[in-house]
């Protein structure tokens, strides 16, 4: 260890993440606090998204996506098409209950979740990074269902960890690292608060994390899935068609009730 001197009158380090005061406050608050009925879980992720927009260099990530597309042939048509979904809840009524579309209707729409985690743009996305973020929001709830995570707080660990592994499996480490920052902080708050305040659900957290890792390691590029093409298929067939492997649903709602201090 050695002392490093500086003429700065404020905290400064070699990490752009540590240098950001709002992120420091977010990490301290969201990884150490208990669950509270005054602040829903979605408030954490909404705030995190706004903070990371101030820190990450989206122009540089966009260029990395372009370069990655040149090195990864499977991503070229995905980025070239920039498909944005336009389906609505009313479009799901004709699908059988055991299909992906029927399951989405029952587990997402009829339970009051919004289809548009990220509102669709009025125009075609102007950059690869903008497209990635919009599409990421559109497929998130599909990833819960396809990867085997319940639509509850602890169930979030499945898509978080599936992405953290899957992006590194299919993209270069520098690009995957930039695209995984949100998932890293998102899962971190779940794990740390669980161990600190709700140790009775710790093993459920670990098992849920392990299931996400398995799906991420064994599956094709999850982030490129066009789930809308598989709405008519039974869940097992939809997973096979979209390249999702290793998924197994486990109900984590009882553990989530303890975690959220509802039990």
Secondary structure by P-SEA (a helix, b strand, c coil): cbbbbcccccccccccccccaaaaaaaaaaacccccccccaaaaaaaaaaaaaacccaaaaaaaaaaaaaacccaaaaaaaccccccccccccccccccaaaaaaacccccccccccccccccccccaaaaaaaaaaaaaaaaaaaaccccccccaaaaaaaaaccccccccaaaaaaaaaaaaaaaaaaaaaaaaccccaaaaaaaaaaaaaaaaacccccccccccccccccaaaaaaaacccbbbbbbaaaaaaaaaccc
